[in-house]
Amino acid sequence: MQELTFIHLSDPHVLAPNKQLFVRGINTENQFRHSQKVLLNTETDAVFTLISGDLVHDGNETDYRHLKKLLDETAAKNNIPYMLALGNHDTRRSFRSVFLQETNSNRAYYHSTTIQGVRFIVLDSMIPGEVSGKIDAEQLTWLKKQLKTEAEAGTIIIMHHPPVEEHFKNKDQFAETIKNTDVIGILSGHIHRYSQFYFQSIPCFTVNSTAYGMVKINENITTTTKMTGYSIITVKNKKLFVQPQTITTDKPYLLSV
């Protein structure tokens, strides 16, 4: 297959202008607009932009309508569509109302799409009212059926929570579902920093938030930083090549318990 390149963003935590308060000392809309400006001036062969959850901070329709306006403006300028996943700050009903024009639907948001031979499976790891995540039984059953058929250039799974014990409640069931399949990578957000590790011998990558960075000092203290960024991801020969990019960087400036 030919190379496939896309942009990975996460955790913009956008709030509508009429309610914009600072989130951890950060104006998240300004941060997101700045990231979009940077991307518009970055030369890549990206065919779409992925945002892996925590799209908005409060999860109401006003925030989603504002985010949709920002995304549509950028997509019109660079002619690149976007792919979305939901995180723990999102609300399924409000998201579906604004982005899918569905009323009174609280169903988990998951789907599969194939681009240039690569299958992208978006899962919904949200547990309403909780910070940590899981993939529910309905999605695991659906995922197992999807993975029975191999994709031409492999499968990439996208979900907000990385599959590690601290953030993900049923990693064993998830591991069993994807074992010995064509999954070539797992992309997540949630932790507001870039990382890479292996899960079931599958490479996993998180990405810097566009809003603010977070570094865990110990069990009780997390350092919030102004470091933001994104990743440029290329798929070639069923392998992921990830280039983490920094938009802004700063020393830690806030400690929160």
Salt bridges, closest charged atoms under 4 A:
GLU3 OE2 - LYS236 NZ 3.44
ASP11 OD2 - HIS13 NE2 3.73
ASP11 OD2 - HIS160 NE2 3.76
ASP11 OD2 - HIS192 NE2 3.30
GLU29 OE2 - ARG33 NE 2.90
GLU29 OE2 - HIS66 NE2 3.02
ASP54 OD2 - HIS13 NE2 3.34
ASP54 OD2 - HIS160 NE2 3.41
ASP58 OD2 - LYS19 NZ 2.90
GLU61 OE1 - ARG65 NH1 3.26
ASP63 OD2 - LYS19 NZ 3.19
ASP72 OD2 - LYS68 NZ 2.92
GLU102 OE1 - ARG96 NH1 2.80
ASP124 OD2 - ARG92 NE 2.89
GLU130 OE1 - LYS169 NZ 2.60
GLU165 OE1 - LYS171 NZ 3.77
GLU166 OE1 - HIS167 NE2 3.67
GLU166 OE2 - LYS216 NZ 2.72
ASP172 OD1 - LYS171 NZ 3.79
GLU176 OE1 - LYS179 NZ 3.43
ASP182 OD1 - ARG119 NH2 3.22
GLU219 OE1 - LYS216 NZ 3.66
